[in-house]
Amino acid sequence: MATKVVMEALSPTMEEGRLVEWKKNTGDKVATGDVLAEVETDKAVMELVARADGVLLQQVVPAGSTVPVADVVGWIGAEGEAVPGATGSDNKRQEATTSDDKRQEATTGDDKQQEATTGDDKRQATAPVASPSPVVAAVAQQPQSPGRIKASPVARKIAAEKGLDLATIAGSGPEGRIIKRDVESASPAAAAAGVGVQRIVSGGGHTDVPLSQMRKVIAKRLAQSIGPIPTFYLTAEVDMERAAEARDALLQRNPDGKFSFNDVIIRCCAAALRQHPWVNSWWMDTHIRQWNEIHVGVAVAIEDGLITPVIRHADTKSLREISAEVRELAGRARSKRLMPEEYTGATFTVSNLGMFGIDDFTAIINPPEVAILAVGRIEPRAVVVDGAVTVRRRMRITLSCDHRVVDGATGAEFLKTLVGMLENPMAMVW
């Protein structure tokens, strides 16, 4: 009996996924554990694997489609076995796919006939567009449907032979339909470049960009955070002169080392959290969960939004270990190759925009965490020290606090401890 291939929940917060690319074609033999497709979740690109042995009987949805969790995307069974009839959404999806294919074949026929009906290619390619821009010029002339991709049978065949994802190819046929010449002129490298963010032109002078899975979740979670959570903010200015001297000394001893100020901040935060358990907590609606372990999330900006890789047990790790782990996790975050356990479970988060020249800002709490630290840039400033004006390297930090757990005095005590450690790095030793 044929086995359904369903869109699995590949991350804890995943509600739907975009099928980026099929790794197996219809008719290919598959074994349990084989990678069938790559799926873009809300945080990363993950692998959808086979849960049965046999042959891939059908790809129910094409590459580029966004599918809710638990919906059928394909079937596995014995060679030659018919796909069993399905009910509900499965049946509707299959019927829609079949009828669309028939409608395409009946209305288009051969590519040559299709090209003849669309008029002269040169005239079409040089048709004036209002307010052209480099972004608009590089995208499809007409929007592709977010579900079924419009492409001729010949175009689909050539794309499969060349290993191209139709979702990344601009269609020049009627209503943005992908035809033979579009696939023949596309290269695997160019097609791969378009996988990250697909841009769709919906009119002269503007570009509509579909929401990625990550951006959808960011929008949902931020709305959940800034509205219901009673947040207050505490800001302090830190003298980073000693921290800078300590960092310089470490780099002199280890010229190949790469210790950033952010690594120092993460290490100090972890040490301060050990002394202030209320800040290292989660709001759980019916109770407050104080964590005995300290896992610091590090906000990393990527093309589609923001992700927070987690440095687990940060209070037990050396500066060297934290530095290496941050670099390694951030690199895989930008290529969307993090595993769910690597970006979930933080008990506190650090968001640093200092490298972008930002003096100070307020960060939004990532629930169920109850606090997040926003870090600004380090810059020389004229300050009064022992009654004399001098220039010192200074930095502004702002702690966002969930007032349901962290009171004003509690947040202020944590910030006082953190500032003391940053201004005297030796304090971390005690």
Secondary structure, DSSP 8 states (H G I E B T S, - for coil): --EEEE----STT-SEEEEEEESS-TT-EE-TT-EEEEEE-SSSEEEEE-SS-EEEEEESS-TT-EEETT-EEEEEESTT-------HHHHHHHHHHHHHHHHHHHHH-SHHHHHHHT--HHHHHT---SS--HHHHTSBSS---SSS--B-HHHHHHHHHHT--GGGS---SGGG-B-HHHHHH--HHHHHHTSSS--EEEETTEEE----HHHHHHHHHHHHHHTTS-EEEEEEEEE-HHHHHHHHHHHHH-TT----HHHHHHHHHHHHHHH-TTTSEEE-SSSEEE-SS--EEE-EEETTEEE--EETTGGGS-HHHHHHHHHHHHHHHHTT---GGGTS--SEEEEE-GGGT---------TTB-EEEEEEEEEEEEEEETTEEEEEEEEEEEEEEETTT--HHHHHHHHHHHHHHHH-GGGGG-
